[in-house]
């Protein structure tokens, strides 16, 4: 997924690992030059039902939190993500 935040382009890549427990979702934030700049992950407990959407949301939140210390930058990323998902849904 491509995001444009403050004139910079970022790519968000999600991976889901479903072979065994704990099931894992990872999120990687890359710059427009394809350099990784942030990473987050979410583990699913054996007691929980795996949800790709929930895993993406948690992993994205952790990637943004780990990458950007400024609350305003994090809010801009969330707004860009919501807009991209809304545009994608049609």
Residue, then its C-alpha position, 0 to 999 in steps of 0.5 A: x500500500x502506498x501512502x503520501x505523508x507530508x510530500x514523502x511517499x512510503x510503502x506499507x507492506x504486510x506479511x501474515x505467517x499462519x503456519x503455526x501458533x503463534x500466528x504473526x502479522x508484520x508491517x514494514x514501512x519503506x521510504x520511496x527509495x525502498x529503504x526500510x524505516x519502520x517495523x511492527x508486528x502482532x502475535x495472535x494468542x492460541x486462545x484468540x481467533x486470527x484476524x488479518x484486519x486486526x493483525x494489520x491494525x496492531x502491526x501498523x500501530x506498532x510500526x508507526x509508534x516505533x518509527x515516529x516519536x512525534x504524535x503529529x507525524x503518527x496522526x498524519x500516517x493514520x490519516x493517510x492509511x484511512x484515506x488509502x483504505x477508503x479509496x481502495x474500498x471504492 
